[in-house]
């Protein structure tokens, strides 16, 4: 094995609190984008074709945020 190559098991674990903060930031950013776009352009109709791009970004951000928070809030089963 080459000297500068990392070991096979050289992994580090990201703390759960940090990941929850990242997913909460995704969710908050999606909501902020939705509200700010609606206030700036007075467009709250999600079915209007001219606003489809910004709403797709909002759905992706809020989706990743909500799913990430749900998955990281699950309790891991204890090993026997």
C-alpha positions in Angstrom: 0.0 0.0 0.0 1.2 3.5 -0.8 2.3 5.5 2.2 0.1 8.5 1.5 -3.1 6.6 0.8 -5.5 6.5 3.7 -6.4 3.3 5.4 -9.5 1.5 4.3 -11.4 2.2 7.5 -10.3 5.9 7.7 -13.7 7.4 8.1 -15.0 10.0 10.4 -18.5 10.4 11.7 -20.3 13.7 11.3 -22.2 14.5 14.6 -26.0 14.1 14.5 -26.5 17.6 15.7 -24.5 19.1 12.8 -26.5 17.1 10.2 -29.8 18.1 11.9 -28.7 21.7 11.6 -27.9 21.3 7.9 -31.3 19.8 7.1 -33.1 22.4 9.2 -31.2 25.0 7.2 -32.4 23.4 3.9 -36.0 23.5 5.2 -35.7 27.1 6.4 -34.1 28.2 3.1 -36.9 26.6 1.1 -39.6 28.3 3.2 -37.7 31.7 3.0 -37.4 31.4 -0.8 -41.1 30.7 -1.1 -42.2 33.6 1.1 -39.7 36.1 -0.4 -40.6 35.2 -4.0 -44.3 35.5 -3.1 -43.8 38.9 -1.5 -41.5 40.3 -4.2 -43.6 39.2 -7.2 -47.0 38.8 -5.5 -47.3 35.3 -7.0 -48.7 32.7 -4.7 -50.2 30.5 -7.4 -48.1 27.4 -7.6 -49.8 26.2 -10.8 -48.7 29.3 -12.8 -46.2 28.3 -15.5 -44.1 31.4 -15.0 -43.3 30.5 -11.4 -42.6 26.8 -12.0 -38.8 27.1 -11.6 -38.7 28.8 -8.3 -41.3 26.4 -6.9 -39.4 23.4 -8.0 -36.3 24.7 -6.1 -38.5 25.3 -3.1 -39.9 21.8 -3.2 -36.5 20.2 -3.5 -35.1 22.3 -0.6 -38.0 21.6 1.7 -38.2 18.0 0.7 -34.5 17.4 1.5 -34.9 19.3 4.7 -38.0 17.5 5.9 -36.8 14.0 4.9 -33.4 14.6 6.4 -34.8 15.8 9.7 -37.2 12.8 9.8 -34.4 10.3 9.1 -32.0 11.8 11.6 -34.7 12.0 14.3 -35.2 8.2 14.2 -33.7 6.4 17.1 -31.2 3.7 16.3 -31.8 0.3 17.8 -29.4 -0.7 20.5 -27.1 -3.6 19.9 -27.3 -6.5 22.3 
